[in-house]
Amino acid sequence: MQRTNFGDMACSIARTLDVIGEPWSPLVLRDIWVGMNRFDQIQADLGISRKVLTERLAHLVERGVLEKQAYDNRPRYEYVLTAKGLELVDVLMAMVGWGDKWLAGEAGPPVLYRHRACGEIAHVDPRCSHCGEPMHAEDVEVLAGPGSAG
């Protein structure tokens, strides 16, 4: 059975899912973001098969989210987030906020995030890039854009 190519859809959500929609990809990005940059570290942390991890890393490198950097002459590589990948982590942080609110249960969030600029524990809060006000689903009207399919 052939998989739908979400990257060809005129929808930014679908195109993003084409990059990170496979369930292991966001977890691989999370591990790299927190400093687990080598294959064996990621594999051990996630318990993912070597084959699947190899495929995920290759896909994320191909899509420009990660970059491979040699760290010895065998060759062995570590993975680092590109600028594109760092912005994708912003999406993951929004997912963290939702998961912390709705799924953490009585134990509370498994991880806290300290904002380096102010030193306080914080969460992602989407704001309008024009006026700076909070921007949530009920505050948005969706309009056709220049890249619309029709």
C-alpha positions in Angstrom: 0.0 0.0 0.0 1.4 3.4 -1.0 1.6 6.1 1.6 -0.1 9.5 0.9 2.5 12.2 0.1 1.5 14.9 2.5 4.3 17.1 1.2 2.4 17.6 -2.1 -0.7 19.0 -0.3 -1.4 22.7 -0.3 -1.5 22.7 3.5 1.2 23.7 5.9 0.1 21.2 8.5 0.3 18.4 6.0 3.7 19.5 4.7 5.0 19.6 8.3 3.6 16.1 8.9 5.5 15.0 5.9 8.7 15.9 7.8 7.8 14.9 11.3 4.6 13.0 11.1 6.1 9.6 11.8 5.9 9.0 15.5 9.6 8.5 16.2 10.7 11.7 14.5 9.6 14.2 17.1 11.2 12.1 19.8 14.5 11.9 17.8 14.4 15.7 17.5 13.7 16.0 21.2 16.7 13.9 22.1 19.0 15.8 19.8 17.7 19.1 21.2 18.5 18.1 24.7 22.0 17.0 23.8 21.9 13.4 22.8 23.6 13.9 19.4 25.1 10.4 18.7 23.3 7.5 17.2 24.0 5.1 20.2 22.7 7.7 22.7 19.5 8.2 20.8 19.0 4.5 20.2 19.6 3.7 23.9 17.3 6.5 25.1 14.4 5.6 22.8 14.7 1.9 22.6 14.1 2.3 18.9 15.5 -0.3 16.4 18.7 0.6 14.7 17.0 0.2 11.3 14.2 2.6 12.2 16.5 5.1 13.7 18.8 5.0 10.7 15.8 5.7 8.5 14.5 8.6 10.7 17.9 10.3 10.9 18.4 10.0 7.1 14.9 11.5 6.5 15.5 14.4 8.9 18.9 15.1 7.3 17.4 14.9 3.8 14.6 17.3 4.8 17.2 19.8 6.2 16.1 19.6 9.8 19.3 17.9 11.0 22.9 18.0 9.9 25.5 15.2 10.2 28.9 16.2 11.6 31.8 13.7 11.7 33.3 13.4 15.2 36.1 10.8 14.4 37.6 9.2 11.3 35.8 5.8 11.3 33.6 7.8 10.1 31.2 8.3 13.0 28.7 11.1 13.0 26.7 13.2 15.5 23.5 15.0 14.6 22.8 18.7 15.2 19.7 20.7 14.6 19.8 23.2 11.7 18.1 26.6 11.9 15.1 24.8 10.3 15.3 22.1 13.0 15.5 24.6 15.8 12.3 26.3 14.6 10.6 22.9 14.5 11.5 22.4 18.2 9.3 25.4 18.8 6.4 23.3 17.5 7.4 20.5 19.8 7.4 22.9 22.8 3.8 23.8 21.9 3.0 20.1 22.0 4.7 19.9 25.4 2.3 22.6 26.7 -0.7 20.7 25.5 0.6 17.4 26.9 1.5 19.0 30.2 -2.0 20.5 30.5 -4.1 17.6 29.4 -2.1 14.4 29.9 0.4 14.9 32.8 -2.0 13.8 35.4 -1.5 14.3 39.2 2.2 13.7 38.9 2.6 16.9 36.8 4.8 17.6 33.9 7.8 15.3 33.5 10.1 18.2 32.4 10.2 21.9 33.2 11.5 24.6 30.9 13.5 27.6 32.2 13.5 30.6 29.9 17.1 31.7 29.6 16.2 35.4 29.1 14.5 35.8 32.4 15.5 32.7 34.4 11.9 31.7 35.1 10.1 28.3 34.6 7.7 29.0 31.7 5.6 27.5 28.9 5.1 28.3 25.3 2.4 31.0 24.8 1.7 31.8 21.1 1.5 35.5 20.4 0.4 37.5 17.4 3.5 38.6 15.5 1.8 41.9 14.7 0.2 43.1 18.0 1.8 40.7 20.6 -1.5 39.6 22.0 -2.1 35.9 22.8 -3.2 34.0 19.7 -5.2 30.8 20.2 -7.6 28.8 18.0 -10.7 30.8 19.0 -8.8 34.1 18.2 -8.0 33.2 14.6 -9.9 33.5 11.3 -8.6 31.3 8.6 -8.3 32.9 5.1 -7.1 31.6 1.8 -3.4 32.5 1.2 -1.3 33.0 -1.9 -0.3 29.4 -2.0 -3.9 28.1 -1.7 -5.0 25.2 -3.9 -8.0 27.0 -5.1 
